[in-house]
Amino acid sequence: MLRSIKTKIILTAITVFILGIALMTWMTNDQANKHSMANAIDSSNAIINEMSFGVYQFMDKYEKGLALLATTDAITEFTGENGKEVSVTEIEERLQAFLSMYPSADAVYYSLTSKYTVIKPDDDLTDYDPTTRNWYKLAQEHPDDVQWTEPYLDDTTNQFVITASKAIIRDGTFIGALGLDIELSALTDEIASRDIGYNGYSVLLDDQGLAIVHPSKTGTDVTNEAHFKKMYDADSGVIEYTDDQGIDKRNIYTTIPNFNWKVGAVYEERDLSAMAQSLRNSMLLIALLTLILTFVGLFITISRMLKPLDTVKDLMAEVSGGDLTVRSDNQSTDEIGELSRDFNHMVQNMNDIITVVHTSADHVRSNSESLSAVSEETSASSNEVAMAVGEIAQGAAKSAEDAETATERTDLLGEEINEIREKAEVMLDIARQTGIQNSNGQQQMHALKTSFATTGKTLEEMSNDIDSLGGRVQAIGSVMETIMNISKQTNLLALNASIEAARAGEHGKGFAVVAEEVRTLAEQSARATDDVKVTIEELQKESSIVSEQMQQTINTFRDQGVVVGDTENTFEELSSLMDTMQESIHTVSNEIQLIVTHKDDVSLTVQTMSATSQETAAACEEVSASSEEQLRAIQSVTDAAETLTELSEKLSEVIAQFKM
């Protein structure tokens, strides 16, 4: 199942989609986390700046009020319990009025250098020495500005209290100091209860590191903790740290002007990134739904796209089984449609090639059978010629023997004249028979020559057919080369398509996969074409061998033709000699009556006849030898024709595997 194109495309697309979604989710989550963190820091900075400004306003309000009170005539002109300009009652009224204006003011008091002190609300000041107090000393040391003490926990209320003091100057002389105790509960409660978002909490530290506002460390010195100590290294900033429980946190802080107090907002990292995590979870859910829809869409789309490819694959399987009648009816204009049309062209070309080869094989088989029949007929004719030549040889031998006998009896010519006459008549009969046999031999030689001419013409035609077959086989090789070039061009086009798809980026991924499959099919087509090409090359080699054998056969036939011509010439010479011999016999017969008186002439004539007979016998032996060579040559032609027939039958068997 994993080997199918559909599965590969879907798995590749899904893998790319998952990687893309994972990368997008990671990048988005990272960016969202950064933006969320930046937004949290910005909003926290705004909140702590607002809290810092609120603390500053709170403190500044009391600072300005105390400074204004310190400049009133009643305060500057008060000299003590027995003073005449301003009475104690008037001072008490002034102080009480001040308290009513500032609800967080816990107590306000005025101490002179004489240690006389007026306080509101009233309190027992027995043995109270204000000059030893820190607030008094600060005011005396810095008479121009309102001074602030360090915050401290009130033993009675267990609330933070801070004291502001202002020197009282009269005529350039320090005469006392105003003190104001401010309860910070309203301020600390407001800061502690402030919702700063992201489940964070606020902290407020004085300039010495005392925790004024903290969920668990209020009233303690926190400078022993490194992350709190770092708050005093700069006016504002963000400190990342891990607490005792291993939780990653961030402290966003700023400094309250004129007081060097630190206001901070502390958050856990996971709370700051909660929005990014929520966004990531939403994106993952959307990605999962998109993945499911993509899978379904890809499955349906690719199934429809690859259905014609399955059809082409089935048709190619039928072609591999030898059926060349199949055709693809896909008329689409995409790459699969082009592949289907190329498949049809390939099958049609193969059909045409096999048809031509089949026809050529039939012609070769028919011509080889004809050649075999002609060879057999020629062989039979050659046998008859050999027999005739044998008879001629026997007659020539007998003539030679008779001539020798005539020579021996020449001396007895006178005594055996009658016998010579009879022998002359016998010789005349033999000469006639020899003439008849010679005429038959000439006719048979003429027939043999005609047969050789016919056989030579047939061989020439067969050679032309075989050459034509070789040319057509070469044409098949050219067609296969064309198919190979088409496959290579298809492969190149698929490669170019893959490159263009790669340039197209994400939009070209699916097309790149299809282009890769088209390139794979082109390579498979090229390999199949190579297999057919190997078969064609083998056929070319066999055709070349047959052509060479036919050329050898033609050359042999030509040599045999020369021998037949020589034999015909020999027969003509033999005929001439036989005519001469017949004339001589006639002369002997005519002159037999004069043989007595012309015995010497007769003896000479008989000797001449004897020599001629011997020459005739020798010529017959040569003709017999030539006939035997001719028979062997004809047998070679017959064997070659049988071999050609077997090759054509094998070729027909191979072609029969294809259905056309």
NORTANOR-V351521 format. One line per field, one symbol per residue. ss: DSSP state (~ for helix, > for strand, _ for the rest). psi: psi as a letter, one per 30 degrees, with the letter a starting at -180 (. if undefined). A space follows every 50 residues. Layout:
ss->???
psi->???
//
This chain:
ss->____~~~~~~~~~~~~~~~~~~~~~~~~~~~~~~~~~~~~~~~~~~~~~~ ~~~~~~~~~~~~~~~~~~~~__~~~~~__________~~~~~~~~~~~~~ ~___>>>>>>>>____>>>>_________~~~_~~~~~~~~_____>>__ _>>______>>>>>>>>>>>__>>>>>>>>>>>_~~~~~~~~~_______ >>>>>____>>>>_______>____~~~~~~~____>>>>>>_____>>> >>>>>>____>>>>>>>>~~~~_~~~~~~~~~~~~~~~~~~~~~~~~~~~ ~~~~~~~~~~~~~~~~~~~~__>___________~~~~~~~~~~~~~~~~ ~~~~~~~~~~~~~~~~~~~~~~~~~~~~~~~~~~~~~~~~~~~~~~~~~~ ~~~~~~~~_~~~____~~~~~~~~~~~~~~~~~~~~~~~~~~~~~~~~~~ ~~~~~~~~~~~~~~~~~~~~~~~~~~~~~~~~~~~~~~~~~~~~~~~~~~ ~~~_~~~~~~~~~~~~~~~~~~~~~~~~~~~~~~~~~~~~~~~~~~~~~~ ~~~~~~~~~~~~~~~~~~~~~~~~~~~~~~~~~~~~~~~~~~~~____~~ ~~~~~~~~~~~~~~~~~~~~~~~~~~~~~~~~~~~~~~~~~~~~~~~~~~ ~~~~~___>_
psi->effleeeeeeeeeeeeeeeeeeeeeeeeeeeeeeeeeeeeeeeeeeeeee eeeeeeeeeeeeeeeeeeeffleeeffkfaegkeekleeeeeeeeeeeef fjffkekkljklfggkkkkklkljgkgkjfffleeeeeeefifflklklk klkkfefhlkkkkklkkkkkhgkjfakkkjkkkgeeeeeeeefkjglggl llkjkafggkjekkefgkgljgffkefeeffgflelakkklkafggkklk jjllkkkffglkklkklkeeeegeeeeeeeeeeeeeeeeeeeeeeeeeee eeeeefeeeeeeeeeeeeeffgjgflkkgkglgaeeeeeeeeeeeeeeee eeeeeeeeeeeeeeeeeeeeeeeeeeeeeeeeeeeeeeeeeeeeeeeeee eeeeeeeegefgeefheeeeeeeeeeeeeeeeeeeeeeeeeeeeeeeeee eeeeeeeeeeeeeeeeeeeeeeeeeeeeeeeeeeeeeeeeeeeeeeeeee eeefbefgeeeeeeeeeeeeeeeeeeeeeeeeeeeeeeeeeeeeeeeeee eeeeeeeeeeeeeeeeeeeeeeeeeeeeeeeeeeeeeeeegffgfefhee eeeeeeeeeeeeeeeeeeeeeeeeeeeeeeeeeeeeeeeeeeeeeeeeee eeeeeffkk.
//
